[in-house]
């Protein structure tokens, strides 16, 4: 089933956030570490490696001094934008529900 | 951000699958345990409790002999269908990509 495939590739706590952080362009590792709130360096490295294996992100090493490592979404990774859009919209609605349901 | 709210309510390994299992109508606890592949009784109970707190599911106890406990999606829970639809579609596409990329 498609849902299983999607959850296999995107599941877990972080990948959706990493994709969100990369939606507007490539970022250095250090920028991702700053932008994905709460993630540790160890976990970020592991997640990025998995996402590279699944071809969601492309890793580029520039031979600068010091070496710069940047990550960007592949076309395929960008396609997950549709999921993030729906999640975002649904989340906004949920937040409104919570507000409405609070005692006055 | 909406994505955070959605991930807060739907995140983790199981909720999307539980919602999927309930999309076509209410189910008993034992039916859910069978239909959500790989979940343990303990985890299913915990997840259902969280989903009840977040008003994604409604729990009904029928005073039969023995007592029957059924779960159904609330209107709000049903609204997550849009997310599952996009995940499913995206997952199908991903599966196709994998097949294409396999060595001949």
N, CA and C atoms of all chains as a GROMACS GRO file, in nm:
protein
  624
    1UNK      N    1   0.084  -0.121   0.000
    1UNK     CA    2   0.000   0.000   0.000
    1UNK      C    3   0.087   0.125   0.000
    2UNK      N    4   0.043   0.225  -0.070
    2UNK     CA    5   0.120   0.347  -0.084
    2UNK      C    6   0.156   0.413   0.048
    3UNK      N    7   0.061   0.408   0.143
    3UNK     CA    8   0.085   0.472   0.272
    3UNK      C    9   0.208   0.411   0.340
    4UNK      N   10   0.221   0.280   0.331
    4UNK     CA   11   0.336   0.213   0.391
    4UNK      C   12   0.467   0.258   0.327
    5UNK      N   13   0.466   0.268   0.196
    5UNK     CA   14   0.587   0.313   0.126
    5UNK      C   15   0.626   0.454   0.169
    6UNK      N   16   0.526   0.541   0.174
    6UNK     CA   17   0.553   0.679   0.212
    6UNK      C   18   0.604   0.686   0.356
    7UNK      N   19   0.543   0.609   0.445
    7UNK     CA   20   0.585   0.610   0.585
    7UNK      C   21   0.725   0.551   0.598
    8UNK      N   22   0.756   0.455   0.515
    8UNK     CA   23   0.888   0.395   0.518
    8UNK      C   24   0.996   0.499   0.485
    9UNK      N   25   0.966   0.580   0.386
    9UNK     CA   26   1.066   0.677   0.340
    9UNK      C   27   1.065   0.806   0.424
   10UNK      N   28   0.945   0.847   0.467
   10UNK     CA   29   0.932   0.977   0.534
   10UNK      C   30   0.906   0.967   0.683
   11UNK      N   31   0.881   0.844   0.732
   11UNK     CA   32   0.841   0.827   0.871
   11UNK      C   33   0.948   0.867   0.970
   12UNK      N   34   0.911   0.863   1.097
   12UNK     CA   35   1.002   0.904   1.202
   12UNK      C   36   0.981   1.051   1.233
   13UNK      N   37   1.056   1.096   1.328
   13UNK     CA   38   1.030   1.229   1.382
   13UNK      C   39   1.084   1.343   1.297
   14UNK      N   40   1.186   1.318   1.214
   14UNK     CA   41   1.263   1.431   1.163
   14UNK      C   42   1.255   1.461   1.014
   15UNK      N   43   1.231   1.359   0.931
   15UNK     CA   44   1.249   1.380   0.787
   15UNK      C   45   1.160   1.489   0.729
   16UNK      N   46   1.036   1.493   0.778
   16UNK     CA   47   0.945   1.598   0.730
   16UNK      C   48   1.002   1.737   0.762
   17UNK      N   49   1.061   1.751   0.880
   17UNK     CA   50   1.118   1.880   0.917
   17UNK      C   51   1.242   1.915   0.835
   18UNK      N   52   1.322   1.813   0.806
   18UNK     CA   53   1.442   1.838   0.726
   18UNK      C   54   1.402   1.879   0.584
   19UNK      N   55   1.302   1.811   0.530
   19UNK     CA   56   1.254   1.849   0.396
   19UNK      C   57   1.199   1.992   0.398
   20UNK      N   58   1.122   2.021   0.503
   20UNK     CA   59   1.067   2.157   0.516
   20UNK      C   60   1.180   2.260   0.517
   21UNK      N   61   1.286   2.230   0.590
   21UNK     CA   62   1.399   2.324   0.600
   21UNK      C   63   1.471   2.343   0.467
   22UNK      N   64   1.459   2.243   0.380
   22UNK     CA   65   1.529   2.250   0.250
   22UNK      C   66   1.438   2.296   0.136
   23UNK      N   67   1.312   2.322   0.166
   23UNK     CA   68   1.216   2.354   0.058
   23UNK      C   69   1.255   2.478  -0.021
   24UNK      N   70   1.322   2.573   0.046
   24UNK     CA   71   1.351   2.698  -0.025
   24UNK      C   72   1.495   2.707  -0.075
   25UNK      N   73   1.564   2.593  -0.077
   25UNK     CA   74   1.698   2.595  -0.133
   25UNK      C   75   1.796   2.512  -0.051
   26UNK      N   76   1.916   2.499  -0.104
   26UNK     CA   77   2.016   2.415  -0.039
   26UNK      C   78   2.067   2.479   0.090
   27UNK      N   79   2.113   2.395   0.180
   27UNK     CA   80   2.168   2.446   0.306
   27UNK      C   81   2.291   2.367   0.346
   28UNK      N   82   2.379   2.432   0.419
   28UNK     CA   83   2.492   2.363   0.478
   28UNK      C   84   2.442   2.279   0.595
   29UNK      N   85   2.524   2.182   0.630
   29UNK     CA   86   2.495   2.098   0.745
   29UNK      C   87   2.471   2.185   0.870
   30UNK      N   88   2.556   2.282   0.891
   30UNK     CA   89   2.545   2.365   1.012
   30UNK      C   90   2.416   2.447   1.012
   31UNK      N   91   2.372   2.487   0.892
   31UNK     CA   92   2.245   2.561   0.883
   31UNK      C   93   2.128   2.471   0.916
   32UNK      N   94   2.134   2.347   0.867
   32UNK     CA   95   2.027   2.251   0.898
   32UNK      C   96   2.020   2.224   1.048
   33UNK      N   97   2.137   2.210   1.108
   33UNK     CA   98   2.144   2.182   1.252
   33UNK      C   99   2.077   2.296   1.331
   34UNK      N  100   2.089   2.414   1.280
   34UNK     CA  101   2.028   2.531   1.345
   34UNK      C  102   1.878   2.538   1.316
   35UNK      N  103   1.841   2.508   1.191
   35UNK     CA  104   1.702   2.530   1.147
   35UNK      C  105   1.605   2.419   1.188
   36UNK      N  106   1.656   2.297   1.202
   36UNK     CA  107   1.568   2.187   1.243
   36UNK      C  108   1.573   2.182   1.396
   37UNK      N  109   1.477   2.246   1.457
   37UNK     CA  110   1.483   2.267   1.602
   37UNK      C  111   1.479   2.138   1.682
   38UNK      N  112   1.579   2.125   1.771
   38UNK     CA  113   1.579   2.013   1.864
   38UNK      C  114   1.659   1.893   1.818
   39UNK      N  115   1.702   1.892   1.691
   39UNK     CA  116   1.775   1.775   1.641
   39UNK      C  117   1.921   1.781   1.688
   40UNK      N  118   1.979   1.664   1.716
   40UNK     CA  119   2.121   1.659   1.753
   40UNK      C  120   2.204   1.634   1.627
   41UNK      N  121   2.331   1.665   1.636
   41UNK     CA  122   2.419   1.646   1.521
   41UNK      C  123   2.423   1.501   1.476
   42UNK      N  124   2.426   1.412   1.572
   42UNK     CA  125   2.433   1.269   1.542
   42UNK      C  126   2.310   1.223   1.464
   43UNK      N  127   2.194   1.264   1.514
   43UNK     CA  128   2.068   1.223   1.450
   43UNK      C  129   2.054   1.288   1.312
   44UNK      N  130   2.092   1.416   1.301
   44UNK     CA  131   2.084   1.484   1.172
   44UNK      C  132   2.169   1.411   1.068
   45UNK      N  133   2.290   1.373   1.106
   45UNK     CA  134   2.378   1.301   1.012
   45UNK      C  135   2.315   1.170   0.968
   46UNK      N  136   2.259   1.097   1.062
   46UNK     CA  137   2.197   0.968   1.030
   46UNK      C  138   2.077   0.986   0.938
   47UNK      N  139   1.993   1.085   0.969
   47UNK     CA  140   1.874   1.109   0.888
   47UNK      C  141   1.913   1.151   0.745
   48UNK      N  142   2.013   1.239   0.736
   48UNK     CA  143   2.056   1.286   0.604
   48UNK      C  144   2.112   1.170   0.521
   49UNK      N  145   2.184   1.081   0.588
   49UNK     CA  146   2.239   0.965   0.517
   49UNK      C  147   2.126   0.878   0.462
   50UNK      N  148   2.025   0.854   0.544
   50UNK     CA  149   1.910   0.775   0.500
   50UNK      C  150   1.839   0.843   0.383
   51UNK      N  151   1.826   0.975   0.393
   51UNK     CA  152   1.756   1.050   0.289
   51UNK      C  153   1.837   1.053   0.159
   52UNK      N  154   1.969   1.047   0.174
   52UNK     CA  155   2.055   1.041   0.056
   52UNK      C  156   2.038   0.903  -0.011
   53UNK      N  157   2.037   0.799   0.071
   53UNK     CA  158   2.016   0.663   0.019
   53UNK      C  159   1.883   0.653  -0.054
   54UNK      N  160   1.781   0.716   0.001
   54UNK     CA  161   1.649   0.713  -0.062
   54UNK      C  162   1.632   0.821  -0.168
   55UNK      N  163   1.739   0.888  -0.199
   55UNK     CA  164   1.741   0.991  -0.305
   55UNK      C  165   1.646   1.108  -0.284
   56UNK      N  166   1.620   1.136  -0.158
   56UNK     CA  167   1.540   1.256  -0.129
   56UNK      C  168   1.627   1.379  -0.128
   57UNK      N  169   1.752   1.363  -0.085
   57UNK     CA  170   1.846   1.476  -0.084
   57UNK      C  171   1.974   1.441  -0.160
   58UNK      N  172   2.037   1.547  -0.208
   58UNK     CA  173   2.165   1.534  -0.276
   58UNK      C  174   2.269   1.606  -0.190
   59UNK      N  175   2.381   1.541  -0.169
   59UNK     CA  176   2.488   1.595  -0.086
   59UNK      C  177   2.600   1.642  -0.178
   60UNK      N  178   2.644   1.765  -0.158
   60UNK     CA  179   2.752   1.818  -0.241
   60UNK      C  180   2.868   1.863  -0.153
   61UNK      N  181   2.986   1.815  -0.184
   61UNK     CA  182   3.105   1.857  -0.110
   61UNK      C  183   3.183   1.953  -0.198
   62UNK      N  184   3.200   2.076  -0.149
   62UNK     CA  185   3.277   2.175  -0.224
   62UNK      C  186   3.417   2.183  -0.167
   63UNK      N  187   3.516   2.178  -0.256
   63UNK     CA  188   3.655   2.177  -0.210
   63UNK      C  189   3.701   2.320  -0.182
   64UNK      N  190   3.637   2.378  -0.081
   64UNK     CA  191   3.678   2.509  -0.035
   64UNK      C  192   3.773   2.489   0.083
   65UNK      N  193   3.815   2.594   0.143
   65UNK     CA  194   3.901   2.584   0.260
   65UNK      C  195   3.835   2.656   0.377
   66UNK      N  196   3.772   2.588   0.473
   66UNK     CA  197   3.757   2.442   0.484
   66UNK      C  198   3.649   2.389   0.388
   67UNK      N  199   3.646   2.259   0.374
   67UNK     CA  200   3.549   2.192   0.288
   67UNK      C  201   3.406   2.230   0.330
   68UNK      N  202   3.317   2.255   0.233
   68UNK     CA  203   3.178   2.285   0.265
   68UNK      C  204   3.090   2.171   0.217
   69UNK      N  205   3.000   2.127   0.303
   69UNK     CA  206   2.905   2.023   0.265
   69UNK      C  207   2.766   2.084   0.263
   70UNK      N  208   2.700   2.077   0.147
   70UNK     CA  209   2.564   2.130   0.138
   70UNK      C  210   2.468   2.020   0.096
   71UNK      N  211   2.344   2.040   0.136
   71UNK     CA  212   2.237   1.945   0.105
   71UNK      C  213   2.126   2.018   0.031
   72UNK      N  214   2.072   1.950  -0.068
   72UNK     CA  215   1.956   2.007  -0.137
   72UNK      C  216   1.859   1.895  -0.169
   73UNK      N  217   1.734   1.931  -0.189
   73UNK     CA  218   1.634   1.831  -0.227
   73UNK      C  219   1.653   1.791  -0.372
   74UNK      N  220   1.636   1.664  -0.400
   74UNK     CA  221   1.626   1.620  -0.539
   74UNK      C  222   1.486   1.655  -0.589
   75UNK      N  223   1.462   1.634  -0.717
   75UNK     CA  224   1.327   1.659  -0.769
   75UNK      C  225   1.226   1.574  -0.692
   76UNK      N  226   1.267   1.453  -0.665
   76UNK     CA  227   1.184   1.360  -0.590
   76UNK      C  228   1.158   1.412  -0.448
   77UNK      N  229   1.262   1.459  -0.382
   77UNK     CA  230   1.246   1.517  -0.248
   77UNK      C  231   1.150   1.636  -0.251
   78UNK      N  232   1.163   1.717  -0.358
   78UNK     CA  233   1.074   1.833  -0.372
   78UNK      C  234   0.929   1.791  -0.385
   79UNK      N  235   0.908   1.672  -0.442
   79UNK     CA  236   0.770   1.627  -0.463
   79UNK      C  237   0.698   1.602  -0.330
   80UNK      N  238   0.775   1.584  -0.222
   80UNK     CA  239   0.713   1.565  -0.090
   80UNK      C  240   0.649   1.694  -0.040
   81UNK      N  241   0.671   1.803  -0.114
   81UNK     CA  242   0.610   1.930  -0.080
   81UNK      C  243   0.458   1.919  -0.070
   82UNK      N  244   0.399   1.835  -0.154
   82UNK     CA  245   0.254   1.819  -0.151
   82UNK      C  246   0.209   1.763  -0.016
   83UNK      N  247   0.288   1.672   0.039
   83UNK     CA  248   0.254   1.613   0.169
   83UNK      C  249   0.266   1.718   0.278
   84UNK      N  250   0.375   1.795   0.270
   84UNK     CA  251   0.396   1.899   0.371
   84UNK      C  252   0.287   2.005   0.364
   85UNK      N  253   0.243   2.035   0.243
   85UNK     CA  254   0.135   2.132   0.226
   85UNK      C  255   0.008   2.086   0.296
   86UNK      N  256  -0.028   1.961   0.275
   86UNK     CA  257  -0.151   1.908   0.335
   86UNK      C  258  -0.136   1.898   0.487
   87UNK      N  259  -0.020   1.852   0.532
   87UNK     CA  260   0.006   1.844   0.678
   87UNK      C  261  -0.007   1.983   0.742
   88UNK      N  262   0.050   2.079   0.675
   88UNK     CA  263   0.052   2.215   0.727
   88UNK      C  264  -0.090   2.271   0.738
   89UNK      N  265  -0.166   2.251   0.632
   89UNK     CA  266  -0.305   2.298   0.628
   89UNK      C  267  -0.388   2.230   0.737
   90UNK      N  268  -0.372   2.100   0.746
   90UNK     CA  269  -0.446   2.023   0.845
   90UNK      C  270  -0.406   2.066   0.986
   91UNK      N  271  -0.277   2.088   1.006
   91UNK     CA  272  -0.228   2.130   1.137
   91UNK      C  273  -0.285   2.265   1.178
   92UNK      N  274  -0.295   2.355   1.083
   92UNK     CA  275  -0.353   2.487   1.112
   92UNK      C  276  -0.497   2.471   1.159
   93UNK      N  277  -0.570   2.386   1.091
   93UNK     CA  278  -0.710   2.361   1.128
   93UNK      C  279  -0.717   2.303   1.268
   94UNK      N  280  -0.627   2.209   1.295
   94UNK     CA  281  -0.625   2.147   1.427
   94UNK      C  282  -0.599   2.250   1.535
   95UNK      N  283  -0.507   2.339   1.509
   95UNK     CA  284  -0.474   2.441   1.608
   95UNK      C  285  -0.598   2.527   1.637
   96UNK      N  286  -0.670   2.560   1.533
   96UNK     CA  287  -0.792   2.637   1.552
   96UNK      C  288  -0.893   2.561   1.637
   97UNK      N  289  -0.906   2.431   1.613
   97UNK     CA  290  -0.997   2.348   1.692
   97UNK      C  291  -0.961   2.356   1.840
   98UNK      N  292  -0.832   2.344   1.868
   98UNK     CA  293  -0.787   2.349   2.007
   98UNK      C  294  -0.825   2.481   2.071
   99UNK      N  295  -0.803   2.587   1.999
   99UNK     CA  296  -0.834   2.719   2.054
   99UNK      C  297  -0.984   2.730   2.084
  100UNK      N  298  -1.066   2.687   1.990
  100UNK     CA  299  -1.211   2.694   2.007
  100UNK      C  300  -1.256   2.612   2.128
  101UNK      N  301  -1.191   2.497   2.148
  101UNK     CA  302  -1.235   2.407   2.254
  101UNK      C  303  -1.186   2.445   2.393
  102UNK      N  304  -1.098   2.544   2.400
  102UNK     CA  305  -1.051   2.584   2.533
  102UNK      C  306  -1.164   2.648   2.614
  103UNK      N  307  -1.165   2.625   2.746
  103UNK     CA  308  -1.269   2.687   2.829
  103UNK      C  309  -1.255   2.839   2.826
  104UNK      N  310  -1.365   2.907   2.829
  104UNK     CA  311  -1.362   3.054   2.820
  104UNK      C  312  -1.321   3.116   2.955
  105UNK      N  313   0.391   2.660   1.358
  105UNK     CA  314   0.371   2.618   1.218
  105UNK      C  315   0.278   2.498   1.210
  106UNK      N  316   0.196   2.495   1.108
  106UNK     CA  317   0.098   2.387   1.095
  106UNK      C  318   0.160   2.248   1.091
  107UNK      N  319   0.276   2.236   1.027
  107UNK     CA  320   0.338   2.104   1.017
  107UNK      C  321   0.368   2.048   1.156
  108UNK      N  322   0.413   2.134   1.246
  108UNK     CA  323   0.443   2.090   1.381
  108UNK      C  324   0.317   2.040   1.452
  109UNK      N  325   0.208   2.114   1.436
  109UNK     CA  326   0.082   2.073   1.499
  109UNK      C  327   0.036   1.938   1.447
  110UNK      N  328   0.045   1.922   1.315
  110UNK     CA  329   0.001   1.796   1.254
  110UNK      C  330   0.090   1.681   1.301
  111UNK      N  331   0.220   1.704   1.307
  111UNK     CA  332   0.312   1.598   1.349
  111UNK      C  333   0.290   1.566   1.497
  112UNK      N  334   0.256   1.666   1.572
  112UNK     CA  335   0.229   1.644   1.715
  112UNK      C  336   0.111   1.548   1.733
  113UNK      N  337   0.008   1.568   1.653
  113UNK     CA  338  -0.114   1.488   1.668
  113UNK      C  339  -0.104   1.354   1.595
  114UNK      N  340  -0.038   1.354   1.478
  114UNK     CA  341  -0.038   1.234   1.394
  114UNK      C  342   0.095   1.162   1.391
  115UNK      N  343   0.199   1.223   1.450
  115UNK     CA  344   0.333   1.167   1.440
  115UNK      C  345   0.348   1.031   1.506
  116UNK      N  346   0.466   0.974   1.489
  116UNK     CA  347   0.491   0.842   1.543
  116UNK      C  348   0.459   0.736   1.439
  117UNK      N  349   0.481   0.616   1.477
  117UNK     CA  350   0.476   0.507   1.380
  117UNK      C  351   0.335   0.460   1.347
  118UNK      N  352   0.237   0.482   1.436
  118UNK     CA  353   0.113   0.406   1.425
  118UNK      C  354  -0.014   0.482   1.389
  119UNK      N  355  -0.023   0.607   1.427
  119UNK     CA  356  -0.154   0.676   1.417
  119UNK      C  357  -0.210   0.679   1.276
  120UNK      N  358  -0.122   0.702   1.179
  120UNK     CA  359  -0.169   0.705   1.040
  120UNK      C  360  -0.229   0.569   1.002
  121UNK      N  361  -0.168   0.462   1.049
  121UNK     CA  362  -0.220   0.328   1.017
  121UNK      C  363  -0.353   0.301   1.088
  122UNK      N  364  -0.364   0.348   1.211
  122UNK     CA  365  -0.489   0.328   1.285
  122UNK      C  366  -0.601   0.406   1.217
  123UNK      N  367  -0.573   0.528   1.176
  123UNK     CA  368  -0.675   0.606   1.105
  123UNK      C  369  -0.713   0.536   0.975
  124UNK      N  370  -0.613   0.487   0.903
  124UNK     CA  371  -0.641   0.416   0.778
  124UNK      C  372  -0.735   0.297   0.803
  125UNK      N  373  -0.707   0.224   0.912
  125UNK     CA  374  -0.789   0.106   0.944
  125UNK      C  375  -0.933   0.144   0.979
  126UNK      N  376  -0.952   0.268   1.024
  126UNK     CA  377  -1.087   0.311   1.065
  126UNK      C  378  -1.159   0.392   0.958
  127UNK      N  379  -1.092   0.412   0.844
  127UNK     CA  380  -1.152   0.501   0.742
  127UNK      C  381  -1.286   0.450   0.690
  128UNK      N  382  -1.305   0.319   0.691
  128UNK     CA  383  -1.429   0.267   0.633
  128UNK      C  384  -1.533   0.226   0.737
  129UNK      N  385  -1.514   0.275   0.860
  129UNK     CA  386  -1.615   0.247   0.961
  129UNK      C  387  -1.554   0.206   1.094
  130UNK      N  388  -1.640   0.194   1.194
  130UNK     CA  389  -1.594   0.163   1.329
  130UNK      C  390  -1.542   0.020   1.338
  131UNK      N  391  -1.455  -0.002   1.434
  131UNK     CA  392  -1.400  -0.136   1.455
  131UNK      C  393  -1.384  -0.164   1.604
  132UNK      N  394  -1.394  -0.290   1.637
  132UNK     CA  395  -1.364  -0.332   1.773
  132UNK      C  396  -1.214  -0.328   1.794
  133UNK      N  397  -1.178  -0.323   1.920
  133UNK     CA  398  -1.037  -0.326   1.958
  133UNK      C  399  -0.967  -0.447   1.894
  134UNK      N  400  -1.029  -0.561   1.905
  134UNK     CA  401  -0.966  -0.685   1.853
  134UNK      C  402  -0.949  -0.680   1.701
  135UNK      N  403  -1.042  -0.614   1.634
  135UNK     CA  404  -1.031  -0.600   1.488
  135UNK      C  405  -0.914  -0.508   1.452
  136UNK      N  406  -0.899  -0.402   1.530
  136UNK     CA  407  -0.788  -0.309   1.506
  136UNK      C  408  -0.654  -0.380   1.528
  137UNK      N  409  -0.650  -0.459   1.633
  137UNK     CA  410  -0.527  -0.533   1.665
  137UNK      C  411  -0.488  -0.625   1.549
  138UNK      N  412  -0.586  -0.677   1.482
  138UNK     CA  413  -0.562  -0.766   1.368
  138UNK      C  414  -0.525  -0.685   1.243
  139UNK      N  415  -0.595  -0.572   1.223
  139UNK     CA  416  -0.580  -0.497   1.098
  139UNK      C  417  -0.457  -0.407   1.092
  140UNK      N  418  -0.413  -0.358   1.208
  140UNK     CA  419  -0.294  -0.273   1.209
  140UNK      C  420  -0.174  -0.366   1.227
  141UNK      N  421  -0.114  -0.402   1.117
  141UNK     CA  422  -0.012  -0.507   1.119
  141UNK      C  423   0.112  -0.471   1.200
  142UNK      N  424   0.146  -0.560   1.295
  142UNK     CA  425   0.269  -0.544   1.370
  142UNK      C  426   0.254  -0.472   1.502
  143UNK      N  427   0.136  -0.415   1.528
  143UNK     CA  428   0.119  -0.340   1.654
  143UNK      C  429   0.092  -0.438   1.768
  144UNK      N  430   0.142  -0.406   1.888
  144UNK     CA  431   0.113  -0.488   2.006
  144UNK      C  432  -0.010  -0.432   2.076
  145UNK      N  433  -0.072  -0.514   2.158
  145UNK     CA  434  -0.190  -0.471   2.232
  145UNK      C  435  -0.163  -0.350   2.320
  146UNK      N  436  -0.046  -0.352   2.383
  146UNK     CA  437  -0.010  -0.244   2.474
  146UNK      C  438   0.002  -0.110   2.398
  147UNK      N  439   0.072  -0.117   2.284
  147UNK     CA  440   0.092   0.005   2.205
  147UNK      C  441  -0.040   0.053   2.145
  148UNK      N  442  -0.120  -0.041   2.097
  148UNK     CA  443  -0.250  -0.002   2.039
  148UNK      C  444  -0.335   0.071   2.143
  149UNK      N  445  -0.341   0.019   2.265
  149UNK     CA  446  -0.418   0.084   2.372
  149UNK      C  447  -0.368   0.225   2.398
  150UNK      N  448  -0.237   0.238   2.404
  150UNK     CA  449  -0.178   0.370   2.433
  150UNK      C  450  -0.209   0.469   2.320
  151UNK      N  451  -0.192   0.423   2.197
  151UNK     CA  452  -0.217   0.510   2.082
  151UNK      C  453  -0.364   0.552   2.076
  152UNK      N  454  -0.454   0.457   2.101
  152UNK     CA  455  -0.597   0.488   2.097
  152UNK      C  456  -0.634   0.588   2.206
  153UNK      N  457  -0.572   0.574   2.321
  153UNK     CA  458  -0.598   0.668   2.430
  153UNK      C  459  -0.554   0.809   2.391
  154UNK      N  460  -0.435   0.818   2.330
  154UNK     CA  461  -0.387   0.950   2.286
  154UNK      C  462  -0.479   1.009   2.178
  155UNK      N  463  -0.525   0.921   2.091
  155UNK     CA  464  -0.612   0.968   1.982
  155UNK      C  465  -0.749   1.009   2.034
  156UNK      N  466  -0.791   0.945   2.142
  156UNK     CA  467  -0.918   0.984   2.205
  156UNK      C  468  -0.902   1.122   2.270
  157UNK      N  469  -0.789   1.140   2.340
  157UNK     CA  470  -0.760   1.269   2.403
  157UNK      C  471  -0.757   1.381   2.299
  158UNK      N  472  -0.698   1.350   2.184
  158UNK     CA  473  -0.690   1.450   2.078
  158UNK      C  474  -0.814   1.451   1.989
  159UNK      N  475  -0.917   1.379   2.032
  159UNK     CA  476  -1.047   1.378   1.962
  159UNK      C  477  -1.042   1.331   1.818
  160UNK      N  478  -0.944   1.247   1.789
  160UNK     CA  479  -0.940   1.188   1.654
  160UNK      C  480  -1.033   1.067   1.649
  161UNK      N  481  -1.046   0.995   1.760
  161UNK     CA  482  -1.135   0.879   1.764
  161UNK      C  483  -1.233   0.891   1.881
  162UNK      N  484  -1.344   0.823   1.863
  162UNK     CA  485  -1.446   0.816   1.967
  162UNK      C  486  -1.454   0.671   2.011
  163UNK      N  487  -1.455   0.649   2.140
  163UNK     CA  488  -1.460   0.515   2.198
  163UNK      C  489  -1.600   0.491   2.251
  164UNK      N  490  -1.659   0.379   2.214
  164UNK     CA  491  -1.794   0.347   2.260
  164UNK      C  492  -1.793   0.212   2.330
  165UNK      N  493  -1.846   0.209   2.450
  165UNK     CA  494  -1.857   0.083   2.524
  165UNK      C  495  -2.002   0.039   2.520
  166UNK      N  496  -2.027  -0.078   2.463
  166UNK     CA  497  -2.164  -0.130   2.458
  166UNK      C  498  -2.180  -0.234   2.569
  167UNK      N  499  -2.289  -0.221   2.643
  167UNK     CA  500  -2.311  -0.310   2.756
  167UNK      C  501  -2.372  -0.441   2.707
  168UNK      N  502  -2.294  -0.511   2.628
  168UNK     CA  503  -2.334  -0.644   2.584
  168UNK      C  504  -2.271  -0.745   2.680
  169UNK      N  505  -2.292  -0.871   2.652
  169UNK     CA  506  -2.231  -0.976   2.735
  169UNK      C  507  -2.141  -1.062   2.646
  170UNK      N  508  -2.009  -1.051   2.646
  170UNK     CA  509  -1.929  -0.955   2.724
  170UNK      C  510  -1.935  -0.814   2.666
  171UNK      N  511  -1.886  -0.719   2.741
  171UNK     CA  512  -1.881  -0.578   2.698
  171UNK      C  513  -1.805  -0.565   2.566
  172UNK      N  514  -1.856  -0.484   2.473
  172UNK     CA  515  -1.787  -0.459   2.346
  172UNK      C  516  -1.736  -0.315   2.342
  173UNK      N  517  -1.609  -0.300   2.305
  173UNK     CA  518  -1.552  -0.166   2.291
  173UNK      C  519  -1.522  -0.141   2.144
  174UNK      N  520  -1.584  -0.038   2.088
  174UNK     CA  521  -1.558  -0.005   1.947
  174UNK      C  522  -1.499   0.136   1.937
  175UNK      N  523  -1.425   0.154   1.830
  175UNK     CA  524  -1.362   0.282   1.802
  175UNK      C  525  -1.405   0.330   1.664
  176UNK      N  526  -1.432   0.458   1.654
  176UNK     CA  527  -1.462   0.516   1.523
  176UNK      C  528  -1.396   0.652   1.512
  177UNK      N  529  -1.376   0.697   1.390
  177UNK     CA  530  -1.317   0.829   1.369
  177UNK      C  531  -1.421   0.935   1.398
  178UNK      N  532  -1.379   1.044   1.460
  178UNK     CA  533  -1.464   1.162   1.470
  178UNK      C  534  -1.461   1.232   1.334
  179UNK      N  535  -1.543   1.334   1.318
  179UNK     CA  536  -1.537   1.411   1.193
  179UNK      C  537  -1.396   1.465   1.172
  180UNK      N  538  -1.338   1.506   1.280
  180UNK     CA  539  -1.202   1.558   1.277
  180UNK      C  540  -1.102   1.450   1.235
  181UNK      N  541  -1.116   1.332   1.292
  181UNK     CA  542  -1.032   1.220   1.253
  181UNK      C  543  -1.046   1.188   1.105
  182UNK      N  544  -1.172   1.194   1.059
  182UNK     CA  545  -1.196   1.167   0.916
  182UNK      C  546  -1.127   1.268   0.827
  183UNK      N  547  -1.109   1.389   0.879
  183UNK     CA  548  -1.048   1.494   0.796
  183UNK      C  549  -0.901   1.461   0.764
  184UNK      N  550  -0.841   1.372   0.843
  184UNK     CA  551  -0.702   1.332   0.816
  184UNK      C  552  -0.693   1.246   0.690
  185UNK      N  553  -0.808   1.210   0.637
  185UNK     CA  554  -0.814   1.134   0.511
  185UNK      C  555  -0.735   1.204   0.400
  186UNK      N  556  -0.741   1.336   0.399
  186UNK     CA  557  -0.670   1.412   0.295
  186UNK      C  558  -0.519   1.384   0.305
  187UNK      N  559  -0.469   1.374   0.427
  187UNK     CA  560  -0.326   1.348   0.446
  187UNK      C  561  -0.293   1.206   0.398
  188UNK      N  562  -0.378   1.113   0.437
  188UNK     CA  563  -0.354   0.974   0.398
  188UNK      C  564  -0.360   0.960   0.246
  189UNK      N  565  -0.452   1.034   0.184
  189UNK     CA  566  -0.463   1.030   0.038
  189UNK      C  567  -0.334   1.074  -0.028
  190UNK      N  568  -0.278   1.184   0.019
  190UNK     CA  569  -0.155   1.237  -0.041
  190UNK      C  570  -0.038   1.144  -0.013
  191UNK      N  571  -0.031   1.091   0.110
  191UNK     CA  572   0.076   0.997   0.145
  191UNK      C  573   0.070   0.874   0.055
  192UNK      N  574  -0.050   0.826   0.036
  192UNK     CA  575  -0.071   0.705  -0.042
  192UNK      C  576  -0.026   0.726  -0.188
  193UNK      N  577  -0.070   0.838  -0.243
  193UNK     CA  578  -0.036   0.871  -0.381
  193UNK      C  579   0.116   0.887  -0.398
  194UNK      N  580   0.173   0.957  -0.304
  194UNK     CA  581   0.318   0.982  -0.308
  194UNK      C  582   0.394   0.850  -0.294
  195UNK      N  583   0.344   0.765  -0.203
  195UNK     CA  584   0.408   0.636  -0.181
  195UNK      C  585   0.404   0.547  -0.305
  196UNK      N  586   0.293   0.552  -0.374
  196UNK     CA  587   0.281   0.474  -0.499
  196UNK      C  588   0.386   0.519  -0.599
  197UNK      N  589   0.401   0.649  -0.610
  197UNK     CA  590   0.500   0.705  -0.702
  197UNK      C  591   0.640   0.661  -0.662
  198UNK      N  592   0.665   0.666  -0.532
  198UNK     CA  593   0.797   0.626  -0.482
  198UNK      C  594   0.824   0.480  -0.517
  199UNK      N  595   0.724   0.396  -0.500
  199UNK     CA  596   0.744   0.254  -0.529
  199UNK      C  597   0.781   0.236  -0.676
  200UNK      N  598   0.713   0.311  -0.761
  200UNK     CA  599   0.746   0.304  -0.903
  200UNK      C  600   0.890   0.345  -0.929
  201UNK      N  601   0.933   0.448  -0.860
  201UNK     CA  602   1.072   0.494  -0.877
  201UNK      C  603   1.168   0.382  -0.841
  202UNK      N  604   1.142   0.315  -0.730
  202UNK     CA  605   1.229   0.207  -0.686
  202UNK      C  606   1.236   0.097  -0.792
  203UNK      N  607   1.121   0.061  -0.843
  203UNK     CA  608   1.118  -0.045  -0.944
  203UNK      C  609   1.200  -0.006  -1.066
  204UNK      N  610   1.182   0.118  -1.111
  204UNK     CA  611   1.255   0.165  -1.229
  204UNK      C  612   1.406   0.162  -1.204
  205UNK      N  613   1.445   0.196  -1.081
  205UNK     CA  614   1.588   0.208  -1.052
  205UNK      C  615   1.657   0.075  -1.025
  206UNK      N  616   1.581  -0.031  -1.016
  206UNK     CA  617   1.645  -0.161  -0.990
  206UNK      C  618   1.727  -0.206  -1.110
  207UNK      N  619   1.841  -0.271  -1.084
  207UNK     CA  620   1.922  -0.320  -1.196
  207UNK      C  621   1.846  -0.425  -1.276
  208UNK      N  622   1.866  -0.424  -1.406
  208UNK     CA  623   1.792  -0.520  -1.492
  208UNK      C  624   1.853  -0.660  -1.482
   0.00000   0.00000   0.00000
